[in-house]
Amino acid sequence: MYEDILEKLSDRRRVFDGAIIHVDHMTALLPNGKTALREVAVHMGASAVVPVDEEGNVYLVRQFRAPLEKVTLEIPAGKLDHPGENRLEAAQRELREETGFSADSWKKLTDLATTPGFCSEVISIYLARSLHSGKTDFDEDEFLNLVKMPLSQAVDQVMAGEICDSKTICGLLMAQRLIQA
């Protein structure tokens, strides 16, 4: 199955070791017999959460994103702290750290391959309900504003192109569909 499009990967070598990503070069043997370089950003992964309260409000975070050089509106999220970290526990940690909330009800929405053309990052996205407020615990280099709005308004912003973050778009649309079902 898919033999006509599969690539055989070999000669994987690390060419960059960073704090958040690593870069590997691999040789790909293509279906036509030729070879090509595959440059892969290796990322440990992350978890994200769509927190929705009983009134149908979602809690988002506004933060500056250096790669885009702008402020974005996103669902709470963060990278895994270590390989093999439980993704639900990471989502619970990020919800508490970034919003101060904990939740009684958790539902996995999806595993999102963010940019599979060059990056191995997968973000697990969860819906959190039955929220309880508490205290935030931002990372030392994290500066966020918490934004509360009706889930329907957040989805309207997605549809208007005002929210550009892929995990947020995916999470909001999936949460709305699940809640309305």
C-alpha positions, 0 to 999 in steps of 0.5 A: 500500500502506497509503495508508489509514493513511499520514500526509504530514509537512511543516513540520519545525522544531527546537524544542529542541537538546539534548546527547543529543536534539533535539526537532522539531515536524512537521505531519502531514496525516492520512488523513481530511484533518485535521492533527495535531502530531507531536513527535519526539525526534531521537536519533542512535542507539546500539549494544548487545551481548549478550556470551556466553562459552563457558560460557553466561554473559552479562555485564550492567551494573548502572547508575543511570538518572536518567529511571527514578530507579533502578538497572537491569540492562542489556546493554552499550550506548552512543550513537553518537559521530557521525552515520554511525558504523559501528554494529558498531564502536560495539558493539565500543567499548562492549563494551570500555569497559563490560566490558573484553572484546573478541570474535572472533565478532559476529552482528547480532541486530536494529535495535530502534526503542525508542519509535517513537511519539515518538522516532527512536532505533534501537539495533543489537543484536549477539551477541558470542562468543569473548570475551577479557578486557581493561581497562574504559575507562568514560566520565567520567560512567559508573559501572557494576557488571559482572554475570556470570550464566548466560544462562538466568538472565538470561532468567528475570529477563526473564520474571519482569519483573525486567529492564525495559530494552527493548534488554536484553529483546530482546537476551537473548531473541534471543541465547538463541534463536540460541544454542539453535538 
